[in-house]
Amino acid sequence: MPHSYPAEFRCKVLALVEAGRPARQIAQDLGISEQAIYVWPCQHLIDTGRLPEPTSEDQTESVVARRRIVELEAELAIHRQVLSLA
């Protein structure tokens, strides 16, 4: 499961990248995935509206909505089962 880092931490890492530090060195120094360092700049562009993709907030809302749908479908299945027994 991916580790979630605070936005402030990600911003500091992005500042190090913009300052010219190699991603591999940053990853080793901070104990984070080098892949994350490559993904975060793109996600930052999306979250600031510079790339037309769903923002982090949109993605979070989608995950919450999908979980709620699963819960509601399970409840509906139980209700249908009870009604079929009556």
C-alpha positions as CSV (number, residue, x, y, z in Angstrom):
1,M,0.0,0.0,0.0
2,P,1.4,3.4,-0.9
3,H,2.5,5.6,1.9
4,S,0.8,9.0,2.2
5,Y,3.0,12.0,2.9
6,P,1.8,15.4,4.1
7,A,1.4,18.1,1.4
8,E,4.0,20.3,3.2
9,F,6.6,17.4,3.0
10,R,5.8,16.9,-0.7
11,C,6.3,20.6,-1.4
12,K,9.7,20.6,0.3
13,V,10.7,17.6,-1.7
14,L,9.6,19.3,-4.9
15,A,11.6,22.4,-3.9
16,L,14.7,20.2,-3.6
17,V,14.0,18.8,-7.1
18,E,13.6,22.2,-8.5
19,A,16.9,23.3,-6.9
20,G,18.6,20.6,-8.9
21,R,19.2,17.8,-6.4
22,P,19.0,14.4,-8.0
23,A,15.9,12.4,-7.2
24,R,17.9,9.3,-6.2
25,Q,19.8,11.3,-3.6
26,I,16.7,12.9,-2.2
27,A,15.0,9.5,-2.0
28,Q,17.9,8.0,-0.2
29,D,18.4,10.9,2.2
30,L,14.7,11.1,3.1
31,G,13.9,7.4,3.0
32,I,11.1,7.7,0.4
33,S,10.5,6.1,-2.9
34,E,12.3,7.6,-5.9
35,Q,9.1,6.9,-8.0
36,A,7.1,9.2,-5.7
37,I,9.5,12.0,-6.5
38,Y,8.8,11.6,-10.2
39,V,5.0,11.4,-9.6
40,W,4.6,14.3,-7.3
41,P,5.5,17.1,-9.8
42,C,2.9,15.8,-12.2
43,Q,0.3,15.6,-9.5
44,H,1.2,19.1,-8.4
45,L,0.5,20.4,-11.9
46,I,-2.8,18.6,-11.9
47,D,-3.8,19.9,-8.4
48,T,-2.9,23.5,-9.4
49,G,-5.0,23.2,-12.6
50,R,-2.2,23.3,-15.1
51,L,-3.0,19.8,-16.3
52,P,-6.6,18.7,-17.1
53,E,-6.8,15.5,-14.9
54,P,-8.8,14.7,-11.7
55,T,-7.2,16.4,-8.7
56,S,-6.2,14.6,-5.6
57,E,-9.3,15.9,-3.9
58,D,-11.5,14.6,-6.8
59,Q,-9.8,11.2,-6.5
60,T,-10.4,11.1,-2.7
61,E,-14.0,11.9,-3.2
62,S,-14.3,9.1,-5.8
63,V,-12.8,6.6,-3.4
64,V,-15.2,7.6,-0.6
65,A,-18.2,7.5,-3.0
66,R,-17.2,4.0,-4.3
67,R,-16.9,2.7,-0.7
68,R,-20.4,4.1,0.1
69,I,-21.9,2.5,-3.0
70,V,-20.5,-0.9,-1.9
71,E,-22.0,-0.4,1.6
72,L,-25.4,0.6,0.1
73,E,-25.4,-2.3,-2.4
74,A,-24.7,-4.7,0.5
75,E,-27.6,-3.2,2.5
76,L,-29.9,-3.4,-0.5
77,A,-29.0,-7.1,-1.0
78,I,-29.9,-7.8,2.7
79,H,-33.2,-6.0,2.3
80,R,-34.0,-7.9,-0.9
81,Q,-33.2,-11.1,0.9
82,V,-35.5,-10.3,3.8
83,L,-38.3,-9.4,1.5
84,S,-38.0,-12.6,-0.5
85,L,-38.4,-14.6,2.8
86,A,-41.6,-12.8,3.7
